[in-house]
Amino acid sequence: MQIQVLGPLAIQVAGRPLELGGVKQRAVLAMLVLNLNGVVSTDALVEGLWGEKAPASAVNTVQVYVSRLRKTLQAATGPDPAGAATVRRRGPGYVLECDPERVDLHRFQWLVREGAQALRPAPARAASMLQEALGLWRGQPLADFADEPFARAAIPRLEEQRLAALVSLVEAELALGRHAPLVAELETLVTQHPLHEELHRLLMLSLYRSGRQAEALEAYRRARHTLAEELGIDPGRALRELEAAILTQDPCLDWTPPPATLSRHGSADASVDVPLGPAVPRPQVWNVPARNPHFTGRDGLLAALRRRLGAEEPTLVVQALYGLGGVGKTQLAIEYAHRFAADYQLVWWLDAEQPVLIPEQLAALAARLDLPPGPTVADTVERLLAELRGRDRWLLIFDNAERPADVAAYRPGGAGHVLITSRYPGWGALGGRLEVDVLPRAETIALLRARIPALDAELADKLAAELGDLPLAAAQAAGYLEQTELPPADYLRRFRTRRADLLARGDVLGYRGRLDTAWAMSLDRLRGQDPAAVQLLELAAFLAPDPIPLVMFRGHAGLLEEPLGATAADPDGLADTVGTLVGYSLARRHPDGFQVHRLVQAVVRQQIPPDREQATAQRVAALLAAASPGDPEDPASWATYARLAPHVLATAPRGDHSPTGRRLILDTARYLYAKGDSLGTRAVCEQLLDRWRANLGPDDPDTLNAATWLTLALFLLKEPTRAHSLGKDTLPRCRRVLGPDHPTTLSAATALTLTQNQRGKPESARALGQETLQRCRRVLGPDHATTLSTATALTIALVLLGNVKEARALGQDTLPRCRENLGPDHTTSLLVAAALTVALAMQGGAGEAHALGEDTLQRCRRVLGPGHVTTLWAAGALTLALAQLSEAGSARALGEDTIRHKRFGSRHLIKMLVDAGLTLALTSLDEAPQARALGEDTLQRCREVLGPDHVLTLWAAGALTQALLRLNEADSARSLAQDTLQRCRRILGSDHPVAGYLISAAGSGQPPAR
């Protein structure tokens, strides 16, 4: 179990989030977490939830919340108490008992304390700990409680801790000599915290140490102006003294490396990094290439490499750095050699790309050590290896080695270190191996902004994404921008549209060529060694840079060229072919698949002759179509669609002129809709509609299909104006082009029915829905997905019209069909379940509504999210059901949580439904004045929007009579009841709960039983 408050509150159990209830209930848990293993009084919990406006039932409500939380945590823990979190009653309140290591806040605070203590003696260790601490943050702390009273003080307090940790991290990185890369980050921080003098000081120091004295002084002037304007004060003493030191170029401002602690074997302690900077003394025997002045990040890899090489055993240690070409293996080895030069007495760099040249380079080292040469180069190398076996504190770096056999014979033995860089991953026989992956996004952004100061963070992020966070690509882009002074936004636009052209532009130092040549040798060798691997790579080049499932090829070998066709027919042969690509670091293996970097894909596509490019793209489209699992409405197909979707979307524009290709992308959009991804459906269908209207025409059947699914997505995203406008345009076109009974026409009619409901036109929706449902049942059958969607739309229309008896009958017929044919978590299943819950609650079937509502609400929150309109329908109905069942505290908590999402106005049926339930709940909780005020307002809105005979209007009147009776306003209660009772009997019958409320009020006028 892991408890997280450094972001939205969450509890993860076995990697899955735990459902924690509504906002108030989760707020109780948050307050207990903030005071972990300490007692939080009930009074403090009440104040934290309601401030000075606590209701009379506040203590009881808190008890309900705590009871639920206790049950939830016990159920999640099970019989094993290890790692449990338990809520216990203690003294005047409650305590959450849990191991602090399981709470991100306490882990963060411990790491910050340890990092602060290590700041001076071991800045590298401090930086590592502080980075780990800040990595625990997932956004604004307690983000889901911004409006709660307790969070108004807690959130700023936590943000202050985060900022303090950031300042400490900057200090640690300054101590490590990373002043240049820090400038961009500090400029952002100063913008965010303009009154924080320490950040201004650190920015000035970073600029000065980066050789930017004038900018450092300008930063001081900006800080002075800001402080004067905002606070009316001058800068503090530290800033003033720093300005004076910068003006005089005081040597005390220059960076000097912290001392490294030597171990008993004479090497620097692995826990203390020798930092970046020119002052690190080099060994007397040294031929390492010059350091990259723009080297950024990689602290974790450098620390891991040093730990592995820094073992105190007097034996040879071999480590290989492997990864994709251009990922920065050589730069990492160079940085390691410079950063930890003080650990060694001898460091020798060998270009291992041509194995036959390695002996000559080792002979040059022998001469540097004044060893007498042998009669042959081989003899000289043997003398050198013997010499190194008797020494320690030496490092040999074999750069760009191809295979272990090329360097194995040149390992001296003894107590030195051998570091290897290679694209080949199979170095385990010689020693350890570390994979070098692309940069984390934050480090790519820092690298780009350090080279191009005019680049803002948002644009840098977009460019980093296009570059795939590949260091060579970032260096090449920065070089091109420096050389041409092209605006970064223009470069990004060109890169997206003319990628192949820009892959060959931009000078880079320290890499073996540019992007267009980085993988040329690997590709040339691959063509001679394994033509099937080249064919597989060419197909992958047209897919997305996401994991590619092997089932695409394994099950459809007949669609492939030879020799790949024969290879794909053999599962072991296909796995070996993927292994060949992995061996050249042109791909990464995934479970039952592989992945190719986006820029490798671009280079491979560029090298395919034009006459084969179209054929390869068509073969990819055929493979995707053959791998399609079929009906996207069937949940059994969703796992396969999830694996294929990125690749279908990546190849979609190439398939626009193929009916098969268009069908595949439409099925993918339907899959996204079915599983509740309305945003994804909208994004896909908007692009399809733009392209297909232009290329195929607005009346093409596939264009109309795309318009229909876009209408449905807009409906679920609560964009009624756009949805209704598009639906009104699409349905007449479908009827004219395809006929009234065509499946696309029926889907378009369903979509328009839903949007008419959303636009407040339930009469029109009912008429269209009834006609469409009749056609669907006749043409498609009662269990077809479109039929079920139409029945759902009609159920909603009947609910909105107050015809709850018809809505209940239709919903009870439709829901089991949906669950059987579509699955319980399908978008349509959840929508009809929510509508049926509303009908049950309004018809007085509170018990059924409660059972169905709880199940539906839980599913909606998990599948669609807590703020989705379907989720809020279910929550509103469950609020009314809970109030009917006298579960007033739960009804109030859920109702208040539902209203806080603010996805609808005060005249929306969900809002009025919730308010009717809250009126009943508040009355039961002895908060009759609040209940009357809310009830009077709700009844007025219901009468204006729905009319006096609507079932929800009758509920609002019945709820208000109960509040009036509780206030002993018998005359008012009787008057309202007598006015409403006749309508209620006519519409709902005398045995309906509302009729019971009204009869008691019209008769005795006594307060209702508590």
N, C-alpha and C positions, 0 to 999 in steps of 0.2 A: 504494500500500500504506500502510495506517495501522495502527500497533501501539498497543494500548490496555491499560494496566494499572490505570488509575484506576477500578476496578470489576472485574468478572470479566475474566480475560485473554482478549483477542480480537485477531485480525488481520483487517482488512477489505481485500479486494482488489476494486476496481471495485464497491464497495458491498456485496459479499457476504462473509459470514464464511468463514474458512478453517478446515478441520477440522485440529485440532492434536494429536489422540491423547488418551491417558489422562492422569490427574492427574499422575503422576510425570514423564511426558514433557513436559507443559505446564509443570510446575514448573521443569524445566531451562531452558526458554525464558524463563520469568519471571525467573530469576536472571540470565540473560544480558542481558535487557532492562534490569534494574535497574543493571547495570554496562555499559551500552551503550558499544561501541567500546573496552572495556577487557577485559583477560584475566581470566577466572574459572578458577581452577585446578580440576583434576579432584577434588582432595581437598575443595575448598570445595563443589563440586557434590554430592559424596557426603554430606558432612556436612549440607548443606542438605536433602537428600532423606530421610536416615535418622537423622541425629543420631548418637548413640553406639551405635545398633543396626544399623550397616551390615552387610549380608551379605557373605560372602566374594566373591561375584560382582558386587559393587557397581560396580567400575570397568568391567567388561564391559557391565553393564546400562546405565550412563551412555553408553558408546560407542554402544550400540544406539539409545538415545534421540536422541543427537546426529545419528547417521546418518539417522534418519527425519526429524528436523526439517530437516536440510540438504536432503533430497530434496523435502520438502513446500514449502520456501521457493523452491527452484529451479524447481519445477513451476509455482508461483504467479507467479513473475516472468517466466518465458518467456525469449525471446531478448533482450528489451530490458533492459539493466542499469539503466536510469534508475529510481530509487526502489526499488532492490532491497534486501533484507535478506539477508545471507549469514553463515552460521556457518562459521568457519575454525578449524583447529587452530593454536595458537600457544603455543610454550614449554610450560609445565606444564599448560596447559588449553585453553580455547576462548574465542573472541571473537565477538560478534554485531556485524557491521559494517553500519551503517545511518545515513542522514541523521537527526540528532536531531529535525528538524522533523516527521518522520513518527511520532514517539513522543509520546503525550499527556503522559507524565510530564515529558519535557524541555521540551515546549511550556509546560506549566503552570509549571515552575520559572523559565523565562525571563520569562514574563508577570508572575510574582510579583516577580521582581527589578526589572523595569522599573517596575512599579506602585509598589513601595516607594520607588524613586528619585524618582518623580514626585509622591509624596504631598504634600510641602509646596509646591513651586512650582506644581503643576497637579493639584489633587485630583480634578477631573472626569476628566482623562485617566487618573489612577491608578485611580479607581473603575471606569472602563470596562475597563481592562486586567485588574483583579482579578476583575471579574465574568466576563470571558471565561475567565480561568484557572479559576475555580471551576465554570464551565459545562462544563468537560472531564470533571468527575467524574460517574460513572455509578452510584455506590454505594460500598460498602466496597472499598478497594483490594485487589487480589489475593483477591477474595472466595471464589474456588474453592480457595484453598490455606490456609484458616484452620488446618488441622490439621498442615500441613507444618512441619518444624523451621525452615527458612529464613524462613518468613513470620511466625514468632512475634516476630521483631525488626523485620522489614521493614514489617509492617502498622502497628504503632504509630508508627514513624518517619514513614511517609507521612501518617498521620492528624494527626500534629503539624504537618506542613507545611500540611495543609489548614486546620487551625485557625488557624495563624499568618496564612494568607492571608485568612481570614474576619475576623480581628481588624484587619488592615490595611484591608480593605474597609470595615468599620464606621468606622474612623478617617477614611477618605476621605469617606464619606457624612456623617459629623458635620461635617467641614470644609465640606461643601456645604450645611449647614443642614438636613439631613433627620433631625433628632433625633426628631421625633414618630413618623414611621413606623417608626423603628428599635426602639422600645421593645419591641414584641411579639417581634421576632426576638431581641433581646438577652435577654429573659426566658427564651425557649426555650433559648438557648445557655448561660445560667447554670445552668439546670436540668440540662442535659447535662454541664456541666463545672463542678461546684460549687466546685472548689478553684482555679479559674483567676482570680487576682486582677484581671488586666487586664480581663476581661469584666465583673466586678463594677464596676470603675471606669467603664467605658464605659456601663453601664446606669445608674449613678447620674448621670452627666453628661447622658445623653439625657433622663432623667426631669426633671432640674433645668431643662434648657433648654426642656422642653415645659411649664413652669409647674407642675410636680408636685413641689415641694420636699419635702413631707412624705413622699411615696413614695420619693424619692431617699434620704432619711435612713433610712427603713425598710429599703431595699435594703442600706444599709451595716450595719444591725443584723443582718440575716439573714446577710450575708457574715461578720461577726465571729463570730456564733454557729456557723456551719458550720466555719470555720477552727479555732475552739477545740475543737469536738466531734471533728472528724476528725483534726486534726494537733496539737492542743494548743498553737497559736501564736496571736498577735494579728495583725490585719491589718498589711500592710506600710506603709511610710512614705507611698507615693502614695495609698493609700486613706484613711489617717488625715488627710492634708493636704486631700484633697478633701472629706471630711466637715466639716472646720473651715471651708473656703471656702463650702460650701453653707449652713452655719449662719449665717455672716455675710453671705450673699448677695454674695460678692466679685464685683465687676464683671468681673474677669478670666475668670470662667466664662462670660460672655455670648458668644453667637456673633457673630463679625464675619466678613464675607465676605473671602476672599482677594483680593488685587489682581488685576485683569485686565491683561494685557500688551497695549498698544495697537500696532496695525500701522502701517505708514507711511501708510495711508489714514485713520488715525484711529479705526478700529474695533477692538474687542477681538480678540485672537488667537483663532481658532476652536479652537485646541487647548486653551484654558483656559476652562472654563465659569465664568460668573458665577453663583454658587450661589443656592439658595433662601434667602429671608430678607428681612426688612423693611428692612434697611440699604442695599439697592441703590438708588442715587439715580435718581430718575425724571427724564425729560426735562421741560422747562418746558411743552411742548405735549403733552398726554397726556389721553386719555379712555377708557383701557382699563378694562373691568369689574374689580371686585375679584377678588383672587386666591383660588383655592379652597384653604382651609387643609388640606384632606384630600387634596390632589393626591398621587398615589402612582405611582412608577415612570416608565415612558416615557423613561428616560434614553437609550436607543438612538435613538429617534425624534427626541428633542430634539437630540442630538448630530448626527444626520444632517441635520436641518433647518438647524442652524446652519452646518454645513459647506457646504451648498448656498447658503444666503443669504450666507455670509461670504466668498464669492469676491472677490478683490481687483481684479477688472476693473471699470473705471468705467462700467458699464452697468447698466441696470435688470435686476433679478433677480426673477422671479415663481415662486412655489412654491404649489402647491395641496395641501391635506390633504383626502383624500376617504375616505368609508367609510360604513358603516351608521349610521342614526340612533341616537343614544344611545351611540355607541362612544367619545365623548369628544373629537371634533375641536375643538369650541369651547374646551373646557377646556385642550386642548393648546396652542392658539393663545394663550390668556390666560397660561398658564404660560410660554410662550416669551417673550412680551412682558415679563413681570415679571422673569423670570430673566436676560434679556439687555438689560434696559432701559439699562444703561450704554453699550451699543453705539450708541445712537441719541440724536439731539437732538429728534426729533419722532416720536411714535407716535399714530396716529389709527385708531380703531375705527369701522367702518361696518357697519350691519345691512343686508345685501344681499338679504334674503329678498324684499323688495318693491323691484324695480329702480327704480320711479318715485320712490322716496324717497332714492335715493343722491345725486342732485344737491344736495338740501337739506342733507344731512350734510356734503358737501364744501364747501358754502357756509359752514357753521358753522366749518369749519377755516380757511377764508379769513379770516373775521372774527377768529378767534383769532390769526392771523398779522398782523392789522392791514392787510390788503390792502383797497383801496377797492372797494366792490361795483360790479358792472357794471349796466347797465340791466335785464338779465334774469339769472335764476339761471344759465342756460347761459353767459352772458358771465362771470359771477363764477367759475364752475368753470374756464373757459378760463384766466383770470388765475391761478387757484391752480395749475393744471397747469404753466403756464409758470414760476411761481415755484419749484415743486418740481424742475423740470428743471435749475435752476441751483444746486440744493442737493445735499448728500449726507447720509448718516446719518439718513434718514427711513424710516419703515415705515408702510404703509397695510395694514390688515387688513379684508378683505371677508368677513364672516361669513355662512355659510349661503347662499352664492350658488347659483343654480339652474343657469345655463348660462354658458359663456364670453362669449357675446354681451352678457350683462347687465353685465359689468364691463370688457370689452375697451377701450371708449372712454375709460375713466377711468384708464388707465395713464399716468403723467406722462412716462415716459422718464427719462433722467438716471441718477444713480448710487445710487438708493434701492432699497428692497425692497418687494414686494407679496406679501402672504400671504393665501391664500384658503382658506376651509373650505367643503366642499360634499359632498352625497351623490352627485353626478354624477362619474363617473370621467374623463370626456373633456376634460381640461384641457391635454393635451400641446401644443396649438397655441400656447398662451400662455407656456409655460415648463415647469418640472419639476412632478412630481406624486409624492406619497407617500401610500400607502394606510395608513390607521389601522385596525388590526384590533382584536379584543377583547384584553383584558389577558392576559399570561401568568398561569398559575394562581397562581404565587408572589406576584405583585403584587396579584391579586384578594384572596388571603388576607390579605396585609399591609394592604390598604385596609379590609377588613372588621374585622380585629382592632384596627386603630388607632381605628376608630369605636366598636367594641363590645369593650372589653378582656376581658369575661367569656367571649368566644368562644374555645374552644380550637382548636388547629390542625386536628384531624381533622374537627370539625364545620364549621369554616370551609371546608375543602376540599370537603366534601359540598355546602354551600350554594353555593359558587362554581360547582360543576358544574351545579347546577340553574339558576343564573342565567346560565349560558353565558359567564361571565367578562365580561359586558357592564358597563362602568362605570356607566351610568345605572341598571341593575338593582341593582348593588351599593350605589350611593348611596341608592336608594329603599328597599332592604331595611334598610340601616343606619338611615335616617331613621325608618322604621316601628318598628324595634326600640327606638330611643331614645325615641320618642313614647309607646309603649305599655308599655315595660319587659317585653314578652313574652319568655319564655325562648327563646333562639335555637333550641333543639331543637324547640320547639312551632312556631315560625315555619317551620322546614324541613318539618315534617310537614304543616302547612297548605298550604305552597306546592306540595308534591307533589300534594295532593288538591284544592286550591281555587285553582289558579293564576290563573284569570281574575279572581277576586275580589281577590287581592292585587296584581295588576298595576295596579290603580287606587288603591292605598293607599301612603302614605308620602310625606312632603314632600321635595322636592329643590330645591336652589338651583343656578343656573348651567346648567341644562338647559332645553330648550324643552318643558316638560311632563313628564308621567310616562310610564311604559311604555305605558299604554293609549292615549295620544294621540301618542306619539313618531312613529309612522308614518302617522297619520291623513291628513295632507295628501297624502303620496305615494300612498296608496291611493286617495284621492278623485280625484286627477289621473289615476291609472292607469286607473280605471274609465271615464273619459271618453276617454282616448287609445287604449287597447288592451285591450278586454274579454277577448280571448284570454289576455293576460298575467295578468289577474285570475283567470281560471279555472285557469290553470296554477299560480298561487300558492296558490289554495285547495286544489287537489289536493296540492300539496307540503306544506301545513300539516298533513296527516294522516300524513305519512311521517316518517322519522327525520331528525334534524338532521345527516345525513351526505350525501355526494355522491349525487345522484339521477341514475341513467342515463337519457339521453334515449330510449334504445331502448324504455323503458316506454311512451312516448307515440307515438314515431315509427312503431312497427310495429303499433299498435292504435288507429288513429284512429277506427275505427268505434265504439269504446267511449266516445268523448268527446262532450261537448256542442258545439254550434256557438256561436261561430266557432272554438273551439280544435280541433275535429275537422278542419276544412279546413286549419288552420295546421299541425297535426301531420302531415298527409299530404304536406306540402312540407318536406323537410329544411332548406332555406334559411329558409323561413318560421318554422319552429320555433326555429332558431338566433337569428333576429331577435327573436322573442318573449322568449327568454331574455335577449337583449341589452337589451331594454326593462327587465326586472327589474333587471339589473345597473346600468343607467343610473340607476335610482332607489335604488341601494344596498340593494335588498330581497333580493338574491341575489348569490352569487359564482359565477363561471363555473369549471367544472372540465373537464378533457378529456372530451368527449362527455357532459357532464352539468352540473349546477348544484347549489348548496347554499344552504339557507335557515337562518338562525339560529333556535334553538329558541324564543326569545321572540317573534320575528316570527311564527313559526308559531302560537304561543299567541294572539297578538293577532288574527291573521287568522281563526283558528277561532272566536274569540269574536264576530267580526263577521258570521259566516255565520248567516242566520236558521235557527231550529230546524227548519223544514220542509225546508230544503235540506241540513242537516248530515248526516242519515242517508244521504241519496242520494249526497252527495259521498264519504262514507266507503265506501259500497258500491261506488262507481265506482273508488275507489283499490284496494279489494280485488280487483275484477275485473281491473284493469290488472296488478296483481302476479301474479295467477293466470295471466293470458294471457302474461306475460313469463317465467313459470317455464320453465326449460330442460328439464324432464322428469326422467329417472332420476337421482337424487342419488348413486347408486353409480358413475355413469360419470364418470371424471375430466374428460372433455371438457366437462361441465356445471359444473365447480367454479368457474370464473372468473365465470360469470354468477351463480351462487348467492352468491358472495362479494360481488358488488355489490348483490344484492337482499336479502341476509340482514338487514342492519340495519333495513330498511323492513318486511320481513315480521314481524320481532320487535316493531317499534313498533306495528304495526296488529293484532297477534295477538288481543288481547282482544276487538276489535270483530268478529273473524271466528269467534268460538266457536260461533255459532249457524248457521254456514254450512258445509255439508260441503266445499265447495271451499276455504273459508278454513282449515278444520282440516287438510285434506290438504296445503295449502301449508306450513303451519307444521310439520307432521310431516315433510314432505320436507326442510325446512330443518334439522330436528334430525338427520335421517339423513345429510344432507350434512356436518354438523359431525362426526358420528361417523366417517363414511367417511374424512375427511381427517385424523383423529387428534385432533380437539379434544374430548376427553372431558369437560373441565370445562364447555365451552360446551353440550354435549349435556345434561349433568346439569342445568345452570342452566335451560335451556329446558324440559326435560321435567318437572322438579319443579314448575314453575309450571303447566304444562299439566295435570298430574295433579291438582294441588290444585283448579284451576278446573273441570276436566271431571268429576271425581268429584262435585263439588257440583252442577254445572249439567246434566250429561248422565247421571250415574249411573256406578257402578263397573263395570257390565257393558256399557257402550256400546262398540262396536268401536273407536272412536277413542281412548277412554280406555284400553282394553287395549293398543292400539298404542303409546301414549305410555308406558305402564308397561313394555312390552317394551324400548323404546329406553333408558329410564332404567335398567333392569336391566343392559343391556349397558354403559352408561357407568359404572355403579358397579363392574362387573367390572373394567374397564380402570383404574379409579382405585383398585383394591385396597381396596374396601369390601365384603368378602365377606359379612358378616353381613346388611347391608341388602340387598345384591344377591340373596342366596339367599332371604331372607324375601319380598322383592317377587316374585321369580321363582316361588316356590312358591305364592303367592297368585294370580298372573296366569295360569299355564298351565291350572289346572283351570277357571277362568272362561272362558278362550278355548275349551277343548274343549266346555264345556257350551253356550256361546252361539253359537260359530261353527262348531264341528265339528273333528274331529282333523286334517283335511286343509286347513283354511283357511290362507292365507299368514301371517296374523298368529299363528295357533296354532303354525305351524312355526317362526316367528321366536321366539316365546316359549319353545318347547322348546329351541331352540338356546341362547338366553340362559341358561336354567336348567342346561343341560349345562355351559356354561362356568363358572357359579358353583359347580356341584358339584365340578368340577375344583379350583377355588380353595379350596373348603372341605375338601379332602382326602378327597373321596368319588369317586375315579376309577371304581370299579366301577359305582356308580349312573350316573355320567356316561357310561360306555361303553354301558350298556344303553339309556339314553335316547337317546344319540347314534346308535346303530346303528338303532334304530327310526325316529328322525326323519330320518336320512339316506335310508333306504329310501323313506319317504313323499315327501321333497323331490324325489328323483330321478324318482319316478313322477308327481308333481303339477306340479312346477315345471321339471323338466329338470336335467341334470347341471351346467349352466353358470350357473344362476340364482344371484344373490348370496346368498340364504338357504341354498341347497344348499351353496355353497362355504363359508359360515360354519359350517354344521353339520359339514361334513367337517373343517374346521379344529379345531372343538371335539373331535371324535372323535379326531383325530390327537393332540391334547394328552392326552386320557384314556389313549390307548394308550402314550404316552411315560411318563406318570406310573405306569402299571402295569408298565412295563418291557418291554412287547411291542414292542420297537423294530423288529423286522422288519415287522410289520403297520403300525406307524406310518410307517416309511420308505416302504412301498408306497403307502399312502393319501396321504401328504404329497407324494410325487413325482407322483401323479396330480392332486392338487389345486392345487399351486403354479403350474404353467403355465396352468391354467384361470383362476386368480385373476389372474395377470399379464395374460392376454389379454383377459379380460372386465372386470376392475376396475382394472387398471393396477398397476404394481409398487410404488407408494407408498400404495396403499389399506391401511387398517388391517387388513383380513382378509389381504391378501397378505403384509404384514409379519409378522403373527402366525403364519401357517402356515409361512412361510420360517424363522422362529425355531424353531418346533417341529420342522421337518424337519432343521434344523441339529443340534438336540439328538439326534434319532434317529440321524443319520449319525455323529455323534461317538461316541455310546455303542455303536453297532454296529461301530465300528472303521473306518469310512470317513473317515479323517482328511483325506485330500486333498480329497474332495468337501465335507466339512464346513468346511474352511478356506476354500475358494473361495466357497461360499454364505454362510458366516458373516461374512466380511469385507464382502461386498456388503450383506448384511442389516443388519449393525451400523451401517455408514455411513448407510444409508437411515433406519434407526430413529432414530439420533441427530439427523439433520436434520429428520425429519418429526415425531417424537414427543418428542424430548428425551432427554438421557443418562440420566435417572433413571426413565424409563417401564418398566413391567414387561416389555413386549415387548423393549425394548432390552436389558434385563438377561438375559432368556432367551438372546438371540443372543450376548451377551458371555460368558455362562457356557459355552455350547456351544463357542464359538471358543477359549476358554481351554483346554478339554480337547483340542481338535483340535491346537492349537499345541504342547501338551505332548507329544502323540503324535508330532508331526513333529520333535521335538527342538529346537523353537524356544523354549527354556526361558526366556530373558530376556523375550521378548515375552509368553509365557504368564503369567509372574509379574506383569509390569506390568499386563496387562489384568485378571488375576484380582484383584489388590489394588485396582485402580480400581473394579471391579464391586462388591466387598464393601463399599467405603466408602460406597456409596449407602444402605446400611442400610434398604432397602425390605422386608426379609424377615428372619425369625428364623433361628437356627442349624439348625433342623430343616426348613427349606424346601428343596425339591429344587434350586433354583438355587444356594443356598449350598453344599449338599453336592456338586453338580456342579463348582462352582468349586474347592472344597477338594480334590476328587480330582485335578483338573488341577494345582493348586498343589503337591500332594504329589509328583507326577511331576516338575514343574518344579524344585522345590527339590532333589530328589535329583540331577537332572542338573546343577544348579549347585553341587554339592559342599556342600550344606547339609543333609546327611542327618539330623542330630539334630532340626532344625526339621521336616524332612519326616516323621520318625517320629512326633513328637508330634502334628502335624496329621493324619497318616494314621490313627493309633490313634483319635483323637477322631472323625474322619470315619467310619471303619468302624463304630464303636459307634453313632453316630447313624443311619447307613444301616440297620443291622440292626434297630434299634428302630423306625424309622419305616417302612421299606420292606420289611423281612424279609430273610432270608439269601439268597434266590434272585433278588432284583431285580438287574437288569443293573448299576445304579449301585453296589449293594453289592459286586458282583463287581469292578467297576472300583476301588473303594476298597481292596479286599483286594489286588488286583494291584499297585496303586500302593504300598501299604504294604510288600509283599514286596520291592520294589525298594529302598526306603529301608533295610530291615533288611539286605539283602545288601550295600549300600554301607557299612553299619556293621560288616560282617563278623559279623553275628549270624545265621549260617547255620542254626542249629538252629531259631530262632524263625521264620525265613523259610520253612524247609522245612515246619514244622508248620502254619503258616498256609496255605501253598500246597496241601499235601496235603488239608487240610480243605475247601478251596474248589474244587479242580480238578475234582472229579467233577461238581459242580453247574454249573461253567462249561462243561464239555464238553456236558452235557445241554442247557443253555439257549442257549449261544452257538456251540458247535461248537469243534473243536480248532484251527481256523485263525484264531480271533479273537485280537487282540493281547493281551487279558487272559490267555487260555489260554497264550500264549507266555511271558508274565511268570511265570505260575504253574509251568509245566513246567520252566523254567530254575531256578526256586527249589526245586522239589521234587526235581530231579535233582542237578545238580552242586553247587548251593549256592555257586557262584562269584559274585563281584560282577558286576553287569551292565556291559557295555562302555559306556565314556563316549562 
